[in-house]
Amino acid sequence: MKENYLKNKVALISGSSMGIGKAIAIELASRGAKIILNGQDVEKLYRTETELRTKGLQATAVAGDIRNAEACKFLIEETVHHYGKLDILVNNAAVSSRGSVAEMAERNFKILAETNFMGSAYMSKYAIPYLKETKGHIVFVNSAGGFRGMPFNSAYSTTKMAQAGLADALRIELHDSGIHVGIAFVGFTENDTKKKILDVDGSWVYLSKRNNLKLAKPESVAQSICLMIVDRKNKITLTGLGKFSDFAIRYMPRLSNWLLLMNRNKIEREFTLIGGEKVNKKSMPKSRVKQVYRDMEVEV
């Protein structure tokens, strides 16, 4: 029975034009689900739609900015209009940033709060009436950074902590509704080469490839999230580092705090690297600055 559980289920996945969101879309669709893809980069979004359809998978792209409540309402209603129902909402879209609180551009806090927390809240709010009808699922793709406030990654980690609180609240509120609420705390995962984050000054930069950690594959993350849906699990934590972080923060808070203090300089350096090199805008040629620091639209 569980093998065919996802067959003909309708899933809406925010931020699914690339990365983990795209991998979740492919995994769900390969198990028979019908997918609504979402993102803001229209060209990239429809390219992903074409890729899935070429593989014989059922997928429809709907562009929209989840920071906007009306856009979220439209996404939910368009899903139901297109497929007749909604079984699974995956709140995957997220934006990351780096830099200290003191130096962080004000717009970073606003964009991350609106995307990582409020976008998830809007999508969940408008999905609930339809998910009650199907006894469906609300899934949050969170991060090991959602366990506690992280230095030089404060805006991201605090918005992910807020999202985790939203999941906890919904699980109680919806206890008698038949809706499953699950959250996946994802560890370090291979990022798409076109993934963009907000730098400390509020400009958009490409996320540098991580070479100093053992990284999970987006496909393996997607498989774990699909199993969480099928088994209706409340929570999963992925990767060894993620599981250690969860355990240490919960049961050895003084140790986890000490580890962060002892490694704060290393953490700061990690969050000031672009493409493996330290960016010094004052000393860099203007052409290089323009190449790295481009003002781009929000990518989720």
PyMOL commands that set and color helices and strands:
alter all, ss='L'
color gray80, all
select helices_A, chain A and resi 2-4+19-30+42-54+69-83+106-134+144-146+154-173+218-231+240-251+253-262+264-270+286-292
alter helices_A, ss='H'
color red, helices_A
select strands_A, chain A and resi 10-13+34-39+59-63+88-91+137-143+180-186+196-198+204-206+235-237+273-274+277-278
alter strands_A, ss='S'
color yellow, strands_A
deselect
rebuild
show_as cartoon
